[in-house]
Amino acid sequence: MSRAQRLILVLSAVVLAVLVLVAMGAGAVRVPPGAFLSVLTGGAGHDPQQEAVVLVIRLPRVLLSLLAGAALAVGGAAMQAVFRNPLADPSIIGVSSGAGMMAAFAIVLTASLSSLIGAWAATLSVPLFAFGGALLATTGVFAIARTGSRTNVAAMLLAGIAVTALTSAFTGLLTYSASDTQLRSLIFWMLGSLGGADRVGLLVLLAAVPLPLAYILRQHRALNALALGEAQARHLGMRPDRVKRGVVIATAVMTGATVALCGVIGFVGLVVPHVFRLAGGADNRYLLPASAIGGAALLCAADTLARTLLVPAELPIGVITALCGAPVFLYLLLRQKRTLHLA
């Protein structure tokens, strides 16, 4: 890793720390950095209201945004490496569309589920159905793309497109049959939100994200080898099919859990790896951890804006990520288009 890449990582980590302090302090109840640190350390520099706001509301939400942002961004960087396609992100293997279809199914049938199973179904059905849909869609894409013990990348890409089209069509049918209240919930979920963040959701992401994330970060050498082509990767002692399978499954698990809890949040998995690739190169030893830090920072900042711009209303976070990420991405692209190298 070069000196410039290390500097980018350090600066990104500093920016992330500042954004976390801002996110913890911003809102209807102001919590200065000193009071936040006092709450965490058990000091006396805060009042009971600030402590309740930090521990019950903001800390779970901020930590959820960090985990979700890191998962989406690293998933995007991993998919771009596996498919050797700069336009790839986790949605290319059907994670988002499968989750969206099953979430729509759960939202439309909430009343029926509640009467059959119980009132708790209204709370748990959407994330459970969404996670199941994400894994089901990814499994289907894998099954279509496998030939014997080999996984065909081109077939996986085409299968992902087909599965996404099919699940999107079913989502459209469910949207058409939804009531006005269900339609509002469905649209808000499709645009993403961290408004339902709590300790349970945080524990779910803590169970689903860190291990797959660590696995992908450890595959940086294999992903660098895959960039040269599968034949060259085999000559270097790598097992491309095993690497692709492991990386795709890890991406599906952590992004499936993220989509299930936070809704469909677009643009993070596409723009964050590109920004860091343009800034410091395509070496995955640098790009994967940089994407994790950058994704966490982007989603933390976007969530802070989403809940503070139109108080007491809350904007969908997917709208904020696109508005924040697209101008930066376009600026970097226009500035460096003459020397752009994506692989």
Helices and strands as residue ranges (DSSP letters): H 3-25, H 33-41, H 48-52, I 53-58, H 59-83, G 90-93, H 95-108, H 110-116, H 120-145, E 146-147, E 150-151, H 153-177, H 180-191, H 199-208, H 210-218, H 220-226, H 230-235, H 240-262, H 268-280, H 284-308, H 317-336, G 337-339
